[in-house]
Amino acid sequence: MYDELREVTAQLTAVGSPFEIATVEVGGLPLRSYKNAPADMRQVWLGTAAHADATYLVYEDERMSYAEAHRLVAAAAQSLVERFGVRPGDRVAIAMRNYPEWVLAYWATIATGASVVGMNAWWTGPEMAYALDDARPKVLIADRERLERLATVRDQVGDFAVVGVRVDGDAFADAVPWADLVAEGGTLPEVAIDPDSDACIFYTSGTTGRPKGAQLTHRGCTNNIMSMAFWNSAWPAALAAAGRKPDPGAGEATSYPPAFLVVTPLFHVTACNCVMHGASLTGAKLVLMYKWEAGRALQLVEAERVTALSGVPVMSRELIAHPEFATTDTSSLKSLGGGGAAIQPDLVEKIESKVSSARPGTGYGMTEACGVITMNSADFFLDKPETAGPVLPSFEAMIEGPDGKPLGAGEVGELCVRGAQVIRGYLNRPEATSETIQNGWLHTGDVARIDEHGFVAIVDRAKDMLLRGGENVYCAEVEAAIFEHPAVSECAVIGVPDDRLGEEVGAAVVLAEGASLDADALRVFVKERIAAFKAPRYVWFLDQPLPRNASGKFLKPDLRKSLDPNDAA
């Protein structure tokens, strides 16, 4: 089937084919790009008008068609322009749960030619203040919880307009209710958009302890849509050519229109770029959740005939392990899996065996690549469950050795990719940009190997971070918060393996002489400074200095070996 995949890939990307690859010059560099990709994300939204009568958004007991969404997006876009003076090149920040208004605000902003600043809904007030000061949006669109946090730091941030979503009659002094924004209707403004301008800015935690605003371009986002569409065309065609059955439900009388359960935050590329973008363009239904809960997810799969669920691996594991799984009708599911962390081989097999209608799938990507870099599905994933699939056609890829030179098949080094999907850079961070993107090559920070079939296996992470339930937690950020406590003399943060979340946060702490501190007090202290999920679950108080190397850096591998989670507080 690997020969067939090669042949299908060549056919689909050839001149005149749907996924033809062209070379475009971006910033003086020749980059691979899909010739037939939409010109910009505004064009993507305009293309969704063809699905007018189809259901677009479902949230609790609320339902909205594509036609109604277009009406509201046009009204919001006109208000952003006329009421707040938003123009191409401006920024509009969105800070809220996965409400329907998040989706509408996103498309309204895109339609004006402005860029979306996706703010982490888990951020504390100080974290919000940092991002708002960094991005300098003209407008912030936020729900009640985020507005309450903003109120604690409002005097620390610049001047911008505020729109309140689902404020339920609560008074926020300078907030215009969303209902007022869309009350009078409107039309989309006519704007020209540079494909290499920012479509959105998503913040990724940095190794310095401060998040960096990744600048995702229109070209990068539309290429990501094409990359996913390519893979979803390629793998079934390759399996069929190899005489295998791509779809376990093929030939059955019952089929369901595409419907995606959105289970990860829309301020991440997983839900926004890898689910919302493509689903919208194809007229699929997006089913939103207030928060993840496996039992509720099962109810929605059955009630809404969900065909795809893409989240962090623990979500698939919790879904199929739930007591109500066996009695829930999940026959509509065709794809189950996701990314954000490696899907363990046993889970790949469990999905295949327990969900008779669905095939397992995964993708490896990052914010800095506007979404996916590789994808893997079905028989290919079952055969190579330790891999994330082949590099998608819009990328060049290499494994770089310590000397900066490319390595051969099967050799382990840092994965580097180049193509139209790589971000423009980090907002206000030229040094970080030049460190991460060199001559167009994105240094992923992930240690990997590429096998003889072109499939990528992520071996380790070069960057000092851990993945907790699909959320990046950079150790330096947590360490910076812990070090603010006057009782702390030394600390080092490491990842502790966890069956449910992949990794949990652990902190080795040495207290100052004569100082006292317990683990619970430390957690409370940390949660006042950074998002609660970053606070250490495991805390070890050590009475000896932490091990260091010759340059004075803590020897975290030694700590991981010597510290027992059972001994932690």
C-alpha positions as CSV (number, residue, x, y, z in Angstrom):
1,M,0.0,0.0,0.0
2,Y,3.0,2.3,0.3
3,D,3.8,2.0,-3.4
4,E,0.1,2.9,-4.1
5,L,0.4,5.9,-1.7
6,R,3.4,7.2,-3.6
7,E,1.6,6.8,-6.9
8,V,-1.6,8.5,-5.7
9,T,0.4,11.3,-4.2
10,A,2.2,11.9,-7.5
11,Q,-1.1,11.9,-9.4
12,L,-2.9,14.2,-7.0
13,T,-0.1,16.8,-7.0
14,A,0.8,16.7,-10.7
15,V,0.3,19.6,-13.1
16,G,-3.4,20.1,-13.7
17,S,-4.5,18.0,-10.7
18,P,-6.5,19.2,-7.7
19,F,-3.5,19.4,-5.4
20,E,-0.9,20.6,-7.9
21,I,2.2,21.9,-6.2
22,A,3.7,25.2,-7.4
23,T,6.6,27.2,-6.3
24,V,5.8,30.7,-5.0
25,E,8.2,33.4,-3.9
26,V,7.5,34.6,-0.3
27,G,9.9,37.0,1.3
28,G,12.4,36.3,-1.5
29,L,12.3,32.5,-0.8
30,P,10.9,29.8,-3.2
31,L,8.3,27.9,-1.2
32,R,6.1,24.9,-2.0
33,S,2.4,25.8,-2.2
34,Y,-0.9,24.4,-3.5
35,K,-1.7,26.1,-6.8
36,N,-5.4,25.8,-6.3
37,A,-5.5,27.0,-2.7
38,P,-8.0,29.8,-2.0
39,A,-6.4,33.2,-2.3
40,D,-7.1,34.1,1.3
41,M,-9.3,33.2,4.3
42,R,-11.9,35.8,3.3
43,Q,-12.5,33.8,0.1
44,V,-12.9,30.7,2.2
45,W,-15.7,32.3,4.2
46,L,-17.4,33.6,1.0
47,G,-17.3,30.1,-0.4
48,T,-19.3,28.8,2.5
49,A,-22.4,30.8,1.4
50,A,-23.2,27.9,-1.0
51,H,-24.3,25.9,2.1
52,A,-27.0,28.4,3.1
53,D,-29.6,25.9,4.2
54,A,-27.3,23.5,6.0
55,T,-26.9,23.6,9.8
56,Y,-23.6,25.3,10.7
57,L,-23.3,25.7,14.5
58,V,-24.9,23.7,17.3
59,Y,-24.4,24.7,20.9
60,E,-26.6,23.3,23.6
61,D,-30.2,24.0,22.4
62,E,-29.0,26.7,19.9
63,R,-28.9,25.9,16.2
64,M,-27.7,28.1,13.4
65,S,-27.7,27.7,9.6
66,Y,-24.9,28.9,7.3
67,A,-27.3,31.6,6.0
68,E,-27.9,32.9,9.5
69,A,-24.2,32.8,10.3
70,H,-23.5,34.8,7.1
71,R,-26.1,37.4,8.2
72,L,-24.5,37.8,11.6
73,V,-20.9,37.8,10.3
74,A,-21.8,40.6,7.8
75,A,-23.5,42.6,10.5
76,A,-20.5,42.2,12.9
77,A,-18.0,43.0,10.2
78,Q,-19.8,46.2,9.2
79,S,-20.0,47.2,12.9
80,L,-16.3,46.6,13.4
81,V,-15.6,48.9,10.4
82,E,-18.1,51.6,11.0
83,R,-18.3,51.7,14.9
84,F,-14.7,50.9,15.7
85,G,-12.8,51.9,12.6
86,V,-11.3,48.4,12.0
87,R,-9.2,48.3,8.8
88,P,-7.0,45.8,7.0
89,G,-3.8,45.4,9.1
90,D,-5.6,46.0,12.4
91,R,-6.1,43.3,15.0
92,V,-9.2,42.1,16.8
93,A,-8.7,39.9,19.9
94,I,-11.1,37.1,20.8
95,A,-11.2,35.8,24.4
96,M,-14.0,33.4,25.3
97,R,-15.1,29.8,25.5
98,N,-16.1,27.8,22.4
99,Y,-19.3,29.8,22.0
100,P,-20.9,30.3,18.6
101,E,-19.8,33.9,18.8
102,W,-16.2,32.8,18.7
103,V,-16.7,31.4,15.2
104,L,-18.8,34.4,14.1
105,A,-16.3,36.9,15.5
106,Y,-13.4,35.1,13.7
107,W,-15.0,35.2,10.3
108,A,-16.2,38.8,10.8
109,T,-12.7,39.9,11.6
110,I,-11.2,38.0,8.7
111,A,-13.8,39.6,6.4
112,T,-12.6,43.1,7.3
113,G,-9.0,42.2,6.4
114,A,-8.0,42.5,10.0
115,S,-6.2,39.7,11.9
116,V,-7.6,37.7,14.7
117,V,-5.7,37.5,18.0
118,G,-6.8,34.2,19.6
119,M,-6.4,34.6,23.3
120,N,-6.1,31.6,25.6
121,A,-9.4,31.4,27.6
122,W,-7.5,29.9,30.6
123,W,-5.2,32.9,31.0
124,T,-5.2,34.9,34.2
125,G,-5.6,38.6,34.2
126,P,-1.9,39.3,34.1
127,E,-1.5,36.9,31.2
128,M,-4.3,38.6,29.3
129,A,-2.7,42.0,30.0
130,Y,0.6,40.8,28.6
131,A,-0.9,39.5,25.3
132,L,-3.1,42.6,24.9
133,D,-0.1,44.9,25.4
134,D,1.9,42.8,22.9
135,A,-0.8,42.5,20.2
136,R,-2.3,46.0,20.6
137,P,-5.8,45.0,19.2
138,K,-8.2,47.7,18.2
139,V,-11.1,45.6,19.6
140,L,-11.4,42.9,22.2
141,I,-14.4,40.5,21.9
142,A,-14.8,38.6,25.2
143,D,-17.3,36.7,27.3
144,R,-18.2,37.4,30.9
145,E,-15.5,35.3,32.6
146,R,-12.8,36.9,30.5
147,L,-14.2,40.4,31.1
148,E,-14.1,39.8,34.8
149,R,-10.4,38.9,34.6
150,L,-9.7,41.9,32.3
151,A,-11.3,44.2,35.0
152,T,-8.5,43.3,37.4
153,V,-5.8,44.6,35.0
154,R,-7.7,47.1,32.8
155,D,-5.5,50.0,34.0
156,Q,-2.4,48.1,32.9
157,V,-3.3,47.8,29.2
158,G,-3.8,50.2,26.3
159,D,-6.8,51.7,24.8
160,F,-9.1,49.4,22.8
161,A,-12.9,48.9,22.3
162,V,-14.5,46.0,24.1
163,V,-17.4,43.9,23.0
164,G,-19.2,41.7,25.6
165,V,-20.5,38.2,24.7
166,R,-23.1,36.5,26.8
167,V,-22.8,39.0,29.6
168,D,-26.4,38.2,30.7
169,G,-27.3,41.7,31.6
170,D,-24.2,42.3,33.7
171,A,-22.8,45.8,33.4
172,F,-19.2,46.1,32.1
173,A,-18.5,49.8,31.9
174,D,-16.9,50.0,28.5
175,A,-18.3,46.9,26.8
176,V,-20.7,47.0,23.9
177,P,-23.0,44.0,24.0
178,W,-22.6,41.6,21.1
179,A,-26.3,41.8,20.4
180,D,-25.9,45.5,19.7
181,L,-23.1,44.8,17.3
182,V,-25.2,42.6,15.1
183,A,-28.6,44.2,15.7
184,E,-28.9,46.3,12.5
185,G,-27.5,43.8,9.9
186,G,-25.0,44.9,7.3
187,T,-22.8,43.9,4.4
188,L,-19.3,42.6,4.2
189,P,-16.8,45.3,3.4
190,E,-14.9,45.1,0.1
191,V,-11.3,44.7,0.9
192,A,-8.2,43.4,-0.8
193,I,-6.1,41.0,1.2
194,D,-2.4,40.3,0.8
195,P,-2.1,36.4,1.1
196,D,1.1,36.8,3.1
197,S,-0.4,39.1,5.7
198,D,-1.5,37.9,9.1
199,A,-4.8,36.1,9.2
200,C,-4.5,35.3,12.9
201,I,-2.1,35.5,15.8
202,F,-2.0,32.5,18.2
203,Y,0.1,32.7,21.3
204,T,2.5,29.8,22.1
205,S,4.3,29.6,25.4
206,G,7.9,30.5,25.1
207,T,11.0,29.1,26.7
208,T,11.7,32.5,28.2
209,G,8.5,32.2,30.2
210,R,6.6,34.7,28.0
211,P,4.2,33.5,25.3
212,K,5.1,34.4,21.7
213,G,2.5,35.6,19.1
214,A,2.8,33.3,16.1
215,Q,1.8,35.2,12.9
216,L,-0.2,32.8,10.8
217,T,-0.7,34.1,7.2
218,H,-3.7,33.7,4.9
219,R,-1.5,31.7,2.5
220,G,-0.4,29.4,5.4
221,C,-4.0,28.9,6.6
222,T,-5.4,28.1,3.1
223,N,-2.6,25.7,2.4
224,N,-3.3,23.9,5.6
225,I,-6.9,23.4,4.5
226,M,-5.5,21.9,1.2
227,S,-3.1,19.7,3.1
228,M,-5.9,18.1,5.1
229,A,-8.0,17.7,2.0
230,F,-5.1,16.1,0.2
231,W,-4.6,13.5,2.9
232,N,-8.3,12.7,3.1
233,S,-8.3,12.1,-0.6
234,A,-4.9,10.3,-0.8
235,W,-5.2,7.6,1.9
236,P,-8.6,6.1,0.8
237,A,-7.5,6.1,-2.9
238,A,-4.2,4.4,-2.0
239,L,-6.0,1.7,0.1
240,A,-8.5,1.1,-2.7
241,A,-5.7,0.8,-5.2
242,A,-4.1,-1.7,-2.9
243,G,-7.3,-3.8,-2.8
244,R,-8.1,-2.7,0.8
245,K,-11.4,-1.4,2.2
246,P,-10.9,2.2,3.2
247,D,-14.2,2.7,5.0
248,P,-15.6,0.0,7.2
249,G,-19.1,1.4,6.7
250,A,-18.9,1.6,2.9
251,G,-21.9,0.1,1.1
252,E,-24.2,0.5,4.2
253,A,-27.5,2.1,3.5
254,T,-27.2,4.7,6.2
255,S,-24.8,7.6,5.6
256,Y,-24.6,10.9,7.5
257,P,-23.6,14.4,6.4
258,P,-20.3,15.6,7.8
259,A,-20.5,16.8,11.4
260,F,-17.6,17.6,13.7
261,L,-17.6,17.6,17.4
262,V,-15.3,20.5,18.5
263,V,-13.7,19.3,21.7
264,T,-10.5,21.5,21.9
265,P,-10.3,25.3,22.3
266,L,-10.8,27.4,19.2
267,F,-7.9,29.6,20.2
268,H,-5.6,26.7,19.1
269,V,-4.8,25.6,15.5
270,T,-6.2,22.1,16.2
271,A,-9.8,23.3,16.6
272,C,-9.6,26.5,14.5
273,N,-7.4,25.6,11.5
274,C,-7.7,21.8,11.5
275,V,-11.4,21.5,12.2
276,M,-13.3,24.8,11.8
277,H,-11.6,26.0,8.5
278,G,-12.0,22.8,6.5
279,A,-15.4,21.9,8.0
280,S,-16.8,25.3,7.1
281,L,-15.6,25.2,3.6
282,T,-17.2,21.8,3.0
283,G,-20.5,22.7,4.6
284,A,-20.2,20.5,7.7
285,K,-21.9,21.0,11.0
286,L,-19.8,22.1,13.9
287,V,-21.1,20.9,17.3
288,L,-19.6,22.9,20.2
289,M,-19.3,21.9,23.8
290,Y,-19.2,24.1,27.0
291,K,-16.3,21.9,28.2
292,W,-15.0,18.4,27.6
293,E,-16.9,15.6,29.3
294,A,-16.8,12.1,27.8
295,G,-20.4,11.2,28.7
296,R,-21.8,14.5,27.2
297,A,-19.6,13.9,24.1
298,L,-21.2,10.5,23.6
299,Q,-24.7,12.0,23.9
300,L,-23.8,14.6,21.2
301,V,-22.3,12.0,18.9
302,E,-25.6,10.1,19.0
303,A,-27.9,13.1,18.9
304,E,-26.1,15.1,16.2
305,R,-24.8,12.1,14.2
306,V,-21.3,13.3,14.6
307,T,-19.0,11.8,11.9
308,A,-15.6,13.1,13.2
309,L,-14.0,13.8,16.6
310,S,-10.5,15.2,16.6
311,G,-9.0,16.0,20.0
312,V,-6.1,15.2,22.2
313,P,-5.6,11.4,22.6
314,V,-7.0,11.2,26.1
315,M,-10.4,12.3,24.8
316,S,-10.6,9.3,22.5
317,R,-9.4,7.0,25.3
318,E,-12.0,8.4,27.7
319,L,-14.8,8.2,25.1
320,I,-14.3,4.5,24.4
321,A,-13.7,3.7,28.1
322,H,-16.9,5.4,29.2
323,P,-19.5,3.2,30.8
324,E,-22.1,4.4,28.4
325,F,-20.0,3.8,25.3
326,A,-21.5,0.3,24.7
327,T,-25.1,1.6,24.8
328,T,-24.5,4.7,22.8
329,D,-25.1,4.7,19.0
330,T,-21.8,5.8,17.6
331,S,-22.4,4.4,14.1
332,S,-22.1,7.8,12.5
333,L,-18.5,8.2,13.5
334,K,-16.1,7.8,10.6
335,S,-12.9,9.2,12.1
336,L,-11.7,9.2,15.7
337,G,-8.3,10.5,16.9
338,G,-6.5,13.8,16.8
339,G,-3.2,15.3,17.8
340,G,-1.6,17.6,20.3
341,A,0.3,14.5,21.7
342,A,1.3,11.1,20.4
343,I,-1.5,8.6,20.2
344,Q,-0.2,5.5,22.0
345,P,-0.2,2.3,19.8
346,D,-2.6,0.5,22.1
347,L,-5.2,3.3,21.5
348,V,-4.8,3.1,17.8
349,E,-5.9,-0.6,18.0
350,K,-8.6,0.1,20.5
351,I,-10.2,2.7,18.2
352,E,-10.1,0.3,15.3
353,S,-11.6,-2.6,17.2
354,K,-14.1,-0.8,19.4
355,V,-15.6,1.8,17.0
356,S,-16.8,-0.4,14.2
357,S,-17.7,2.5,11.9
358,A,-14.6,4.6,12.4
359,R,-10.9,4.6,11.4
360,P,-8.2,5.9,13.7
361,G,-6.3,9.0,12.6
362,T,-3.8,11.5,13.8
363,G,-1.8,14.5,12.7
364,Y,1.5,16.1,13.8
365,G,1.7,19.8,13.5
366,M,2.3,23.0,15.4
367,T,1.1,26.6,15.5
368,E,4.2,27.6,13.6
369,A,3.1,25.5,10.6
370,C,-0.5,26.9,10.6
371,G,-1.7,23.4,11.5
372,V,-0.6,20.0,10.3
373,I,2.8,18.9,9.0
374,T,2.0,15.2,8.7
375,M,-1.1,13.0,8.8
376,N,-1.7,9.3,9.3
377,S,-4.9,7.2,9.1
378,A,-6.6,3.8,8.9
379,D,-4.4,0.9,7.7
380,F,-1.3,3.1,7.5
381,F,-1.7,4.2,11.1
382,L,-2.4,0.6,12.2
383,D,0.7,-0.6,10.4
384,K,2.9,2.2,11.7
385,P,1.2,3.3,15.0
386,E,4.4,4.8,16.3
387,T,4.5,7.3,13.4
388,A,2.5,10.5,12.6
389,G,2.4,9.8,8.9
390,P,4.2,11.3,5.8
391,V,5.1,14.9,5.4
392,L,2.4,16.7,3.4
393,P,3.1,17.9,-0.1
394,S,3.3,21.6,0.7
395,F,6.4,21.0,2.8
396,E,10.0,20.2,2.1
397,A,11.4,18.3,5.1
398,M,14.7,17.2,6.5
399,I,16.2,15.7,9.6
400,E,19.0,17.9,10.7
401,G,22.0,16.6,12.6
402,P,23.9,18.4,15.4
403,D,26.2,19.9,12.7
404,G,23.3,21.4,10.8
405,K,23.6,18.9,7.9
406,P,20.7,16.7,6.7
407,L,20.6,13.1,7.9
408,G,19.5,10.0,6.0
409,A,16.4,7.8,6.3
410,G,16.1,6.3,9.8
411,E,18.6,8.7,11.4
412,V,17.5,10.7,14.4
413,G,17.8,14.5,14.5
414,E,15.7,17.7,14.6
415,L,12.8,17.8,12.2
416,C,12.9,20.9,10.0
417,V,10.3,21.9,7.4
418,R,9.9,24.6,4.8
419,G,6.9,25.6,2.8
420,A,3.9,28.0,2.5
421,Q,2.4,26.9,5.8
422,V,5.3,28.2,7.9
423,I,4.4,31.3,9.9
424,R,5.6,34.8,9.0
425,G,7.3,35.0,12.4
426,Y,6.7,35.9,16.0
427,L,5.1,39.2,16.7
428,N,7.6,41.8,18.1
429,R,10.2,39.0,18.5
430,P,12.7,39.3,15.6
431,E,15.4,37.3,17.6
432,A,13.0,34.5,18.3
433,T,11.9,34.5,14.7
434,S,15.4,34.3,13.4
435,E,16.3,31.5,15.8
436,T,13.3,29.3,14.9
437,I,13.0,30.1,11.1
438,Q,16.3,30.1,9.2
439,N,16.3,30.6,5.4
440,G,12.6,29.6,5.5
441,W,13.3,26.4,7.4
442,L,11.2,26.0,10.5
443,H,13.2,24.3,13.3
444,T,10.4,22.4,15.0
445,G,12.4,21.6,18.2
446,D,11.2,18.0,17.9
447,V,13.6,15.1,17.6
448,A,12.4,12.7,14.9
449,R,13.3,10.2,12.2
450,I,11.8,9.6,8.7
451,D,11.6,6.0,7.5
452,E,12.0,4.5,4.1
453,H,8.3,5.3,3.3
454,G,8.6,8.9,4.3
455,F,6.7,8.4,7.5
456,V,7.7,10.6,10.5
457,A,8.2,9.3,14.0
458,I,8.6,11.9,16.7
459,V,11.2,10.5,19.1
460,D,11.5,13.3,21.7
461,R,11.3,17.1,22.1
462,A,14.4,19.2,22.0
463,K,12.6,22.1,23.6
464,D,12.2,22.2,27.3
465,M,8.5,21.7,27.5
466,L,5.9,19.1,28.4
467,L,2.6,18.3,26.9
468,R,-0.3,18.1,29.4
469,G,-3.5,16.9,27.8
470,G,-2.4,18.5,24.5
471,E,-1.5,21.8,26.1
472,N,2.1,23.1,25.8
473,V,3.6,23.8,29.2
474,Y,7.0,25.4,29.0
475,C,9.1,24.6,32.0
476,A,10.7,28.0,32.2
477,E,7.3,29.7,32.4
478,V,6.4,27.6,35.5
479,E,9.8,28.0,37.0
480,A,9.6,31.8,36.6
481,A,6.3,31.8,38.5
482,I,7.7,29.5,41.3
483,F,10.8,31.6,41.6
484,E,8.7,34.7,42.4
485,H,7.9,33.1,45.8
486,P,10.4,34.5,48.4
487,A,10.8,31.1,50.1
488,V,12.2,29.5,46.9
489,S,15.9,29.2,46.4
490,E,16.1,26.8,43.4
491,C,13.5,25.1,41.3
492,A,13.4,22.9,38.2
493,V,10.2,21.9,36.4
494,I,10.0,18.5,34.6
495,G,7.3,16.4,32.9
496,V,6.0,13.4,34.8
497,P,4.4,10.6,32.8
498,D,0.7,10.4,33.2
499,D,-1.7,7.7,31.8
500,R,-4.5,10.2,31.3
501,L,-2.9,13.4,30.3
502,G,0.3,12.2,28.8
503,E,2.4,14.3,31.2
504,E,1.8,16.2,34.4
505,V,3.8,19.1,35.8
506,G,6.4,18.3,38.4
507,A,8.6,20.7,40.3
508,A,11.8,20.1,42.3
509,V,12.1,22.9,44.8
510,V,14.9,23.9,47.2
511,L,13.8,26.4,49.8
512,A,15.8,29.3,51.1
513,E,17.6,28.8,54.4
514,G,15.1,29.1,57.2
515,A,12.1,29.4,54.9
516,S,9.0,27.2,55.0
517,L,6.5,26.4,52.4
518,D,4.1,23.5,51.6
519,A,3.0,22.1,48.3
520,D,-0.6,23.4,48.4
521,A,0.5,26.9,49.2
522,L,2.9,26.8,46.4
523,R,0.2,25.7,44.0
524,V,-2.1,28.5,45.1
525,F,0.8,31.0,44.6
526,V,1.5,29.7,41.0
527,K,-2.2,29.7,40.0
528,E,-2.3,33.4,40.9
529,R,0.3,34.1,38.2
530,I,-0.2,31.6,35.4
531,A,-3.1,29.4,34.2
532,A,-4.1,26.7,36.7
533,F,-3.3,23.8,34.5
534,K,0.4,24.8,34.6
535,A,0.6,24.5,38.3
536,P,2.7,21.5,39.5
537,R,0.8,18.4,40.5
538,Y,4.0,16.9,41.9
539,V,6.2,18.9,44.2
540,W,9.5,17.6,45.7
541,F,11.1,19.7,48.4
542,L,14.8,18.8,48.4
543,D,17.3,19.6,51.1
544,Q,20.3,19.5,48.7
545,P,21.1,21.9,45.8
546,L,19.8,20.7,42.4
547,P,22.3,18.9,40.2
548,R,23.9,21.2,37.6
549,N,26.3,20.8,34.6
550,A,29.5,22.7,34.1
551,S,27.6,25.7,32.7
552,G,25.3,25.9,35.7
553,K,22.2,24.5,34.0
554,F,20.1,22.1,36.0
555,L,20.5,18.5,35.0
556,K,16.9,17.6,34.4
557,P,17.6,14.1,33.0
558,D,19.2,13.3,36.4
559,L,16.1,14.7,38.2
560,R,13.7,12.6,36.1
561,K,15.7,9.5,37.0
562,S,16.0,10.2,40.7
563,L,12.6,11.7,41.6
564,D,9.8,9.3,42.4
565,P,6.2,10.6,41.9
566,N,5.2,8.5,44.9
567,D,7.5,10.6,47.1
568,A,6.1,14.0,45.9
569,A,3.8,16.2,47.9
